[in-house]
Amino acid sequence: MLPDMVTMNISLDEQAVEKLRAIAAKLDKPVEDLVAELVQGTLSEEERYRVAVREGIAQADAGRLVDLDDAFDRVTEKLKRMHAGQR
C-alpha cells in the first residue's frame, strides 16, 4: 500500500524536465513516479549522511580517531575491493 501522497508544484528548468522525461521513458514509468522516487532516495541518503556525521563526531569526542594515512589506506582498499566486485 502506498503512503498518503501530497501534491506539490515545483519549477524546473527545461533541461532538467527533458532529462526526467527521457529517464522516465526508458524506465517505462510516469515522470511523477520517477520524481517521487528520486526525492525519497535523496532524503534517505541525506539522513544516512547526517547519521554518519553524528556517529563520527561522537567517536571523535570519545577520542576514537583514525590516523589520516590509516584512513586513506582503508578507503583505498575498500575501493579496490569494490572495483573487483567484492564489496
Residue frames as qw, qx, qy, qz and C-alpha x, y, z in Angstrom:
[[0.000, 0.889, 0.458, 0.000, 0.00, 0.00, 0.00],
 [0.398, 0.479, -0.025, 0.782, 1.33, 3.43, -0.93],
 [0.243, -0.389, -0.471, 0.754, 1.70, 6.06, 1.78],
 [0.178, 0.874, 0.401, -0.210, -0.60, 9.05, 1.70],
 [0.524, 0.207, 0.271, 0.780, 0.61, 11.31, -1.06],
 [0.006, -0.815, -0.219, 0.536, 0.59, 15.11, -1.15],
 [0.592, 0.639, 0.287, 0.399, 0.69, 17.06, -4.39],
 [0.336, -0.686, 0.077, 0.640, 3.43, 19.67, -4.76],
 [0.575, 0.795, 0.123, 0.146, 4.20, 22.05, -7.60],
 [0.562, -0.544, 0.251, 0.571, 7.85, 22.74, -8.38],
 [0.465, 0.857, -0.120, -0.185, 9.62, 24.76, -11.05],
 [0.746, -0.236, 0.460, 0.419, 12.42, 23.14, -13.05],
 [0.142, 0.621, -0.417, -0.649, 14.42, 24.34, -15.99],
 [0.809, 0.402, -0.140, -0.406, 13.63, 22.79, -19.37],
 [0.415, 0.495, -0.763, 0.040, 16.86, 20.79, -19.43],
 [0.228, -0.182, 0.843, -0.451, 16.02, 19.07, -16.14],
 [0.719, 0.246, 0.316, -0.569, 12.49, 18.32, -17.33],
 [0.713, 0.494, -0.413, -0.279, 13.78, 16.78, -20.55],
 [0.189, 0.393, -0.875, 0.208, 16.23, 14.60, -18.62],
 [0.446, -0.011, 0.707, -0.548, 13.46, 13.44, -16.30],
 [0.773, 0.375, 0.048, -0.510, 11.20, 12.66, -19.25],
 [0.565, 0.505, -0.640, -0.126, 13.94, 10.70, -21.01],
 [0.006, -0.270, 0.899, -0.344, 14.77, 8.65, -17.91],
 [0.586, 0.129, 0.528, -0.601, 11.09, 8.02, -17.17],
 [0.759, 0.436, -0.219, -0.432, 10.54, 6.86, -20.75],
 [0.407, 0.434, -0.803, 0.045, 13.48, 4.44, -20.54],
 [0.101, -0.092, 0.871, -0.471, 12.11, 3.07, -17.27],
 [0.320, -0.346, -0.728, -0.497, 8.56, 2.99, -18.67],
 [0.287, -0.555, -0.662, 0.414, 7.11, 4.89, -15.73],
 [0.028, 0.925, 0.300, 0.229, 5.36, 8.22, -15.23],
 [0.341, 0.544, -0.275, 0.715, 7.62, 11.22, -14.64],
 [0.488, -0.659, 0.118, -0.561, 5.74, 11.92, -11.42],
 [0.951, -0.305, -0.042, 0.006, 6.66, 8.49, -10.04],
 [0.748, 0.297, -0.193, 0.562, 10.29, 8.95, -11.03],
 [0.030, 0.652, -0.215, 0.727, 10.48, 12.34, -9.32],
 [0.724, -0.574, 0.071, -0.377, 8.86, 10.94, -6.16],
 [0.963, -0.097, -0.096, 0.233, 11.40, 8.08, -6.10],
 [0.540, 0.463, -0.200, 0.674, 14.30, 10.47, -6.64],
 [0.262, -0.691, 0.181, -0.649, 13.14, 12.75, -3.83],
 [0.877, -0.445, 0.033, -0.181, 12.66, 9.80, -1.44],
 [0.895, 0.119, -0.141, 0.407, 16.10, 8.45, -2.34],
 [0.289, 0.592, -0.217, 0.721, 17.72, 11.83, -1.79],
 [0.517, -0.660, 0.146, -0.526, 16.01, 12.23, 1.58],
 [0.964, -0.260, -0.033, 0.037, 17.11, 8.75, 2.63],
 [0.742, 0.303, -0.173, 0.572, 20.70, 9.43, 1.56],
 [0.020, -0.695, 0.189, -0.693, 20.68, 12.77, 3.38],
 [0.742, -0.576, 0.100, -0.329, 19.51, 11.06, 6.57],
 [0.955, -0.045, -0.085, 0.279, 22.21, 8.35, 6.26],
 [0.476, 0.528, -0.191, 0.677, 24.80, 11.09, 5.79],
 [0.304, -0.706, 0.176, -0.615, 23.60, 13.00, 8.86],
 [0.907, -0.408, 0.028, -0.102, 23.62, 9.83, 10.99],
 [0.862, 0.173, -0.127, 0.459, 27.15, 9.01, 9.82],
 [0.209, 0.640, -0.209, 0.709, 28.34, 12.54, 10.65],
 [0.586, -0.653, 0.140, -0.459, 26.78, 12.37, 14.12],
 [0.971, -0.209, -0.018, 0.112, 28.41, 8.98, 14.72],
 [0.683, 0.398, -0.164, 0.591, 31.77, 10.33, 13.53],
 [0.092, -0.710, 0.212, -0.665, 31.54, 13.33, 15.83],
 [0.801, -0.527, 0.092, -0.267, 30.63, 11.08, 18.76],
 [0.942, 0.019, -0.081, 0.325, 33.64, 8.85, 18.03],
 [0.426, 0.551, -0.195, 0.691, 35.94, 11.86, 17.78],
 [0.391, -0.706, 0.156, -0.569, 34.55, 13.28, 21.02],
 [0.916, -0.383, 0.090, -0.083, 35.26, 9.91, 22.67],
 [0.269, -0.737, 0.584, 0.211, 38.85, 10.07, 21.43],
 [0.755, 0.109, 0.623, 0.175, 38.45, 7.30, 18.85],
 [0.324, 0.819, -0.220, -0.419, 40.34, 8.91, 15.99],
 [0.895, 0.198, 0.302, 0.261, 41.99, 7.35, 12.95],
 [0.357, -0.505, 0.370, 0.693, 45.33, 8.46, 11.57],
 [0.483, 0.661, -0.119, -0.561, 44.97, 10.08, 8.14],
 [0.215, 0.452, -0.811, -0.301, 47.29, 7.57, 6.47],
 [0.216, 0.082, 0.956, -0.180, 45.37, 4.65, 8.00],
 [0.485, 0.552, 0.420, -0.532, 42.07, 6.13, 6.86],
 [0.408, 0.633, -0.415, -0.511, 43.44, 6.64, 3.35],
 [0.049, 0.275, -0.951, -0.130, 44.70, 3.05, 3.24],
 [0.353, 0.270, 0.826, -0.346, 41.31, 1.72, 4.40],
 [0.513, 0.642, 0.156, -0.548, 39.42, 3.71, 1.80],
 [0.286, 0.572, -0.651, -0.408, 41.86, 2.72, -0.94],
 [0.094, -0.098, 0.991, -0.013, 41.49, -0.97, -0.04],
 [0.437, 0.441, 0.647, -0.443, 37.70, -0.71, 0.06],
 [0.471, 0.673, -0.142, -0.552, 37.64, 0.95, -3.36],
 [0.144, 0.418, -0.853, -0.278, 39.89, -1.78, -4.77],
 [0.239, 0.137, 0.945, -0.178, 37.53, -4.47, -3.45],
 [0.472, 0.592, 0.373, -0.537, 34.51, -2.64, -4.82],
 [0.365, 0.635, -0.453, -0.508, 36.19, -2.27, -8.20],
 [0.096, 0.245, -0.956, -0.132, 36.93, -6.00, -8.16],
 [0.633, -0.224, -0.463, -0.578, 33.27, -6.69, -7.33],
 [0.480, -0.068, -0.807, 0.337, 33.96, -7.99, -3.82],
 [0.376, -0.647, -0.042, -0.662, 32.25, -5.30, -1.75]]
